[in-house]
C-alpha cells in the first residue's frame, strides 16, 4: 500500500520531468545540446542583419589614421628625448674616437 501511495504522487513529478525535457533542442548536434540548453530557441528569426555593402571596414580606419599618428607622436615623443640625446652623444663620441684612432698611427 505504501508503495502505491508513493507512485500516486509520481503524477506531478512525472509531468515536471516531461516538461523539463519538452524544450529539448532538435536543431543542433547531440554533443552540443548541453551547450545550447539555456538559450531561447528563435525558430529562424533574424534579429539583426547588415548587408556586406553597408559594412565600412577600411574607411573609418583611413579617416582616423591622422589622429592616431598625431596622438602617438605627442604621447610617445617626450619620453624618447633622453634616449635620442644619449644616441647623439654616443655617435659624436664614436666618430671623434674613430677619427683620432685613424690619425694615431701617422707621425
C-alpha positions as CSV (number, residue, x, y, z in Angstrom):
1,X,0.0,0.0,0.0
2,X,2.8,2.4,0.9
3,X,4.4,1.8,-2.5
4,X,1.2,2.7,-4.3
5,X,0.9,5.9,-2.4
6,X,4.4,7.0,-3.4
7,X,3.7,6.1,-7.0
8,X,0.5,8.0,-7.0
9,X,2.4,11.2,-6.1
10,X,4.5,10.5,-9.2
11,X,2.0,12.2,-11.4
12,X,3.1,15.8,-10.7
13,X,6.7,14.6,-10.7
14,X,6.2,12.8,-14.0
15,X,4.7,16.0,-15.5
16,X,7.5,18.2,-14.4
17,X,10.0,15.6,-15.6
18,X,8.4,15.7,-19.0
19,X,8.2,19.5,-19.0
20,X,11.9,19.6,-18.3
21,X,12.7,17.6,-21.4
22,X,10.0,19.1,-23.6
23,X,12.1,22.0,-24.6
24,X,14.9,19.8,-25.8
25,X,16.5,21.3,-28.9
26,X,16.4,19.2,-32.1
27,X,18.0,21.7,-34.4
28,X,21.6,21.2,-33.1
29,X,24.1,18.3,-32.9
30,X,23.6,15.9,-30.0
31,X,27.0,16.7,-28.5
32,X,26.1,20.5,-28.3
33,X,22.7,20.1,-26.6
34,X,24.1,20.8,-23.2
35,X,25.9,23.9,-24.5
36,X,22.8,25.4,-26.2
37,X,20.4,24.2,-23.5
38,X,20.0,27.6,-21.8
39,X,19.5,29.7,-25.0
40,X,16.0,30.5,-26.2
41,X,15.0,28.9,-29.5
42,X,14.5,31.6,-32.2
43,X,13.0,29.3,-34.9
44,X,14.9,31.0,-37.7
45,X,14.1,34.6,-36.8
46,X,16.7,37.1,-37.9
47,X,17.2,39.6,-35.2
48,X,19.7,41.9,-36.9
49,X,21.4,41.9,-40.3
50,X,23.9,44.1,-42.1
51,X,24.5,43.9,-45.8
52,X,28.1,43.4,-46.9
53,X,27.7,46.5,-49.0
54,X,26.8,48.6,-45.9
55,X,29.8,47.4,-43.9
56,X,32.6,50.0,-44.0
57,X,35.7,48.2,-42.8
58,X,38.6,50.3,-44.3
59,X,37.0,53.8,-44.5
60,X,36.9,54.5,-40.7
61,X,40.5,53.2,-40.4
62,X,41.6,55.7,-43.1
63,X,39.7,58.6,-41.5
64,X,41.2,58.0,-38.1
65,X,44.8,57.4,-39.1
66,X,46.0,61.0,-39.0
67,X,44.6,61.5,-35.5
68,X,46.2,58.3,-34.3
69,X,49.6,59.2,-35.7
70,X,49.4,62.7,-34.1
71,X,48.4,61.2,-30.8
72,X,51.2,58.6,-30.9
73,X,53.8,61.3,-31.7
74,X,52.5,63.7,-29.0
75,X,52.2,60.9,-26.4
76,X,55.4,58.9,-27.2
77,X,57.9,61.5,-28.2
78,X,58.7,63.2,-24.9
79,X,59.9,60.0,-23.2
80,X,62.2,59.3,-26.1
81,X,64.1,62.6,-25.9
82,X,66.7,61.3,-23.3
83,X,67.3,58.3,-25.4
84,X,67.8,60.4,-28.6
85,X,70.2,62.7,-26.7
86,X,72.2,59.7,-25.5
87,X,72.4,58.2,-29.0
88,X,73.5,61.6,-30.5
89,X,76.3,61.9,-27.8
90,X,77.4,58.3,-28.4
91,X,77.6,58.8,-32.1
92,X,79.5,62.0,-31.8
93,X,82.0,60.3,-29.4
94,X,82.4,57.3,-31.7
95,X,83.0,59.5,-34.7
96,X,85.6,61.6,-32.9
97,X,87.3,58.5,-31.5
98,X,87.4,56.9,-34.9
99,X,89.0,60.0,-36.4
100,X,91.5,60.1,-33.6
101,X,92.4,56.4,-34.0
102,X,92.8,56.8,-37.7
103,X,95.3,59.6,-37.3
104,X,97.2,58.0,-34.4
105,X,99.5,55.8,-36.5
106,X,100.7,58.7,-38.6
107,X,103.9,60.6,-37.5
